[in-house]
Amino acid sequence: GHLAKRLWQRGYAFDYVSDRLLAPATVVDGRIKLPGGEYRAVVVPQTKLMPPKTLRRRLDLAENGATVLFEDVLPKEVPGAADVEARKAEMEQLWA
């Protein structure tokens, strides 16, 4: 919530999004288009953990011209213990 508070105090409007909400997003002229809305950026609050699927979608948006911002650090670890080594390798490959 601290990032949301700082954005709000500085006059930025924003919405919370999920993987499911971003799934149909397209990028047109740098803007992220979703059913019912258009956004200038995706801002990812500081986190150390992120599923590779989530990172992949953010990177796909960026590669298509969207602005994707990560607060302070890049998430490098994966949550959970199931198939952890394969998911860690996938995360490393995505960042490469």
Residue pairs with C-beta under 8 A, 6 or more apart in sequence:
3 43
3 45
3 46
3 71
4 14
4 45
7 14
7 43
8 14
14 43
15 37
15 39
17 42
19 53
19 54
19 57
21 34
22 32
22 34
22 42
22 57
22 61
23 57
24 34
24 35
25 32
25 33
25 34
25 61
25 66
26 32
26 33
26 64
27 33
27 61
27 64
27 65
27 66
29 65
30 40
30 65
30 66
30 67
31 38
31 39
31 40
31 66
32 38
32 39
32 40
32 41
32 42
32 61
32 66
40 67
41 66
41 67
41 68
41 69
42 58
42 61
42 66
42 67
42 68
42 69
43 69
43 71
44 50
44 58
44 68
44 69
44 70
44 71
44 75
45 71
46 70
46 71
46 72
46 73
47 75
48 73
48 75
48 76
48 77
49 75
49 77
49 78
49 79
50 75
50 77
50 78
50 79
50 91
51 78
51 79
51 87
52 78
52 87
52 90
52 91
52 94
55 75
55 91
55 94
55 95
56 94
58 68
59 68
59 94
61 68
62 68
74 95
76 91
76 95
77 88
77 91
78 84
78 87
78 88
78 91
